[in-house]
Amino acid sequence: MDQSFPLGAGGSFTLTNKNGPIELNAWDKNEVRVVAVKQMRLDGGGWWLARFIGIKRTTIESDADARELFKTLSVEFTGDETSRTVTTHYPESRDVNCQVSYRISAPKGAKVNLETVNGSVQVDGVEGGAEIETTSGSVSVADVRGPLRVETTNGRVTLDRVSGEVTAETTNGSVSVRLLADAKLADVSLHSVNGSVKLYVPATAGFHLDARTINGSVNCELPLASVSEQTRKRLEGVVGTPGAHVELSTTNGSVLIAITG
């Protein structure tokens, strides 16, 4: 499936999925292009094999039944030139596993909202901000201007050359955020449970810092103007001339604040 629709440079784009990766790249056109690849399979092989060897009961009696079921794995497009939404609909059947993989091209100035459950998400180049959510999958973002909000449960979060307000959270995985060297620092909130947390900021950045871990250490490579609390596992203080608030935490892992390259 390959569809294109007009979308203004400052428009919004929303995609919801359940199973499958999402890849979105910015381009200079005032339109959004959606390339979707649909897949459906029965556990243990084809429907005929499942019935023949008796590994499971299935309501799929023929290839024709399978084709009809595949039609219900669909992609719905709604919206106008200011806001576009893509919604993925899955069959109401326990006999099949379905997946839809997406490759998206969107205007640079678009604001994007991407959601999947089982799948990775990759975003590159948008300047209108992004909200990204998955459950089982890593998130990779590059050259995106915030505000930026990222959430996953099982997967690492890697944000490279980003700016604006940043919020990122995972349960099982590391979080690494590298801000643009010339970016004006906005509020940053990064959290993990099982994984390290790393933040790379401009050398001239000023901010209130609250960084902590339980099983690990906290290190800040920038000079501190003042310190409220400093231990191996906790650092609270001020870097430079305070403005933004930076909050970093993990349970099992180390925390690092360093200068961006």
N, C-alpha and C positions, 0 to 999 in steps of 0.2 A: 504494500500500500504506500503510495506516494502522493501527498496532497499539499497544496500551497494556498495560503490565504493572505490578503492584505492585513497589515498590522502597523499602526503608527509607531514612530520611533520611541515615544514615551508610553506605549501601550503595555498591557499586562498579558502574560501568558501563563496558563495553569494547566498542568497535566497530572492526572491521577491514574495510577497503575497498581497492580497487585503483585504480579510475578514477572520479573524481567528488568534488565538494566535500562538506564536512561542516559543518553549523551546529548548535551546541548552546547552548541557553539554559536557565537555571535557573528553576524555578517553585516554588510553595509546596506542591504536591501530593506525596504519598508514592507516586509512580508515575512511570514513564518512558514517554514517548510517542515512537514512531518513525514518521516519515513518510518513505517511500522512493519515489523516482521512478526507474524503470528505463528505459533507452534502449538500443537496438541498431540499428546501421546497417552496411551494406556499403560499403567504400570505392568511390567513384566513382558512388554511387547505389544503386538497388535491385539485387537479385541478377539480375534479368532484364536490366538494362542492362549489367551487367558481362559477362554471357555474350554478349549480342548484339553488343557492339562489341569483344569479345575483349580487354579490358584486363587481365583476370586469370582464372585458372582457379578455379572454385569448386565445392564439393560440394553447394551449395544448389541444388536442381533446381526448387523450386516454393515458392509461398507457404506451403504446409503444412510444408515443410522448415524454412522460416524461423520459423514459429510454434513448432515443436517445439524448435528451437534456443533460441528466446527463453525457453522454460520452464526451461532450464538456467541462465539468469541468475536466481539466486534469493537470498533473504535468509533466513538461519537464526537462530532465536531459542533461546537456552538459558539456564539458570540459575534462580534462585529470588529471594525477596524481599531477600536479602542481596547478591546478585551477579547481574547480567544481562550477557549477551554477545550481540552481534549480529555474525554472520559473513557476508560476501558471497561467493557462489560464482559464478564466471564460466565461460562455455562454453569447452570445449577445442577451439577452432576459430580458424584464422587468417583466415577469410573475413569476420569481422565485427569491428567495434569496439563495445565495450559500455561503458556508464557507469551508475552508480547514485549519485544525489544524495540526501543525507540531511538532514533537519531533525529535531532531537532536543529534547525537553523533559525535564529531569531534576530531581530534588530538589536544593535548594540545598546540602545537606550531602553530596551524593554525591561520590565520587572517580571521575574519569573518565579513561579511557585511549582515545585516538582515533588511528587509523592509516589513512592512505591513501597512494597512490603518486603519482598524478597528480590533484591537486586542492588547493584551498585549505581551510583549517580556521579556523573562527571559534567562540570559546567566550566565554560571558558569564554571570557571576554565581555560579558554583559556589564552594563554600567548603571542599570536602574535598580540594582539590588536583587537579592535572591533569598527564597525560603526553600529549604531542601529537607526532606524527611524520608528515611527508610528504616527498616527494622533489622534486616539481616543483609548487610552490604556496606562496603566502604564508600566514602564520599571524597571526591577530589575536585578542587576548585582552583582556578588560576585566572589572574587578571580580571577580577571582579570588584566593582565598586559597591560598597554597602549602602544601606544596611544589609547584613548577611546573617541569616540564622540557619544553623545546620544541626540536625539531630539524627542519630542512629543508635542502635542498641548493640549489635554485633558487627563491628567493623571500625577501621581507623578513619580519622578525619584529617585531611591534608589540605590546607588553604595556603596558596602561594601567590604572592604579589597582590594582596587585597588591601582595601582601605575602607574607612567608614566604621560604623558600629558593627561589632562581630560577637555573635553568640554561637558556641559550638559545644556539643555534648555527646558523649558515647558512654556505654557501659563496659564493653569488652573491646578495647582498642586504644591506640594512642591518639593524641590530638597535637597537631603541629600547625602553627599559624605564622606566616611570614608576611609582615606588612610592607607596603611600598616604602622605599627609603625616603621619599619626599612627602609621605602622607602625613596629614594632620591627625594626630591620635584621637580617636573617639573611644567610647567605653568598650571594653573587651571582657567577655566572660567565657571561660573555657573550663570544662569539667570532664573527668573520666572517673571510672571506678577501678578498672584493671588496665592500666596503661600509663605511659608518661604523658606529660603536658609540657609543650614547648612554645614559647612566644618570642618572636624576633621583631624588634621595634626599631624605629629610626634613632640614630645616636642622640638627636636633640629632643627626644620625647620627654614629656613631663606628665606624671600621673601618680595617683594614689594606688598603692600596691597591697593586695591581700593574697598571699600565696601559701598553700598548705598541702601537706600530705600526711599519711599515717605510716605507711611502710615505704620509706624512701627518703629523699633529701630535697631541699629547696636551695637553688643557687640563682643569684642575680649578678650579671656581669656589668651592670650599669652602676655608677656611684649613687649612693643614697644620700639625699639631702637631710633626711631625718628618719629615725627608726622608732616605732612604737613597740615592736616585739620582734626578736630575732633568735631563733633556735635552728637546729638542724632540720626540723620538720615544719617550721612556720616562719614566715617573714611578712611583717606588716610595717609599711613605712611610705615614704614619699621619694620619688625619683624626679630630679629636676624641679621645674616650676609646675606645681600640681594643676591638673585640669581634668583629665579623664580619670575614670575609675577602671582598674584592671583587677579582675578576680580570677584566680587560677586554683584548681584543686584536683586532687586524685586521692584514691585510697591506697592502691598498690602500684607505686611508680614514683618517679622523680619529677620535679618541676624545675624548668629552666627559663630564665628571662635573659635574652642576649640581644646584641645589636644586629640588625638585618644587614645582609651583605649586598 
